[in-house]
Amino acid sequence: IEERAKRFGVNNGAVVVIDPNSGEILSMVGSIDYWNIDDPKVDGNVNITTSTRQVGSSAKPYTYLSSFSRGYGPWTLAPDIRMSFGNYEPDNWNKSFEGLGTARRNLGRSRNLPAVYTLQLAGIDALLQTTEKLGITTLRNKADYGLALALGAGEMRLLEHTAAFGVFANEGARNDTSSILKVEDSRGNVLKEKEDTSPVQVIDEKQIYL
């Protein structure tokens, strides 16, 4: 796996699997090789799932969800053309442009220019309010960000990012993330046990459906 990753320019990797119905972490892999501490591009002892990283296009659903909270929807049109936003001149991943398209189409095809345009419509405040509701704690100071947030320029923790996507899967309800169900000693005495908590509806179900 490590050699295949390097062929694509990937030096390290991590994964989190969460049950969105309960918030329980089912699997967590913090790096491609825990024992590889000699290669600084891997630094295997570092748990990447709890480290802040730019998440790229996987942040785009947050932008569109934020726009839905402002009255826009999957039908909202946005231009996929070469344009600038002040001093910011984003490009598409394939260096081509597809013209006018709906939010549904633009998100499905991961178009960059329409995502930035949509964030400009919705506003950065709306995006930060949305990510906070979803449980992302690393995007705090508005002054630190621009429209590049639509393309994942803001750093997040994979653990929180994954849990936030669980809200989409759970019809707008968020569960607390839990890594431990129960701790017992050698005699079977329970030292710690997960408390049952009810999910909290943080996003309108209609917006999640859209």
Summary of the structure (lengths in Angstrom):
residues: 210
radius of gyration: 19.4
end to end distance: 36.7
largest distance: 67.1
contacts: 605
relative contact order: 0.17
helix: 35%
strand: 18%
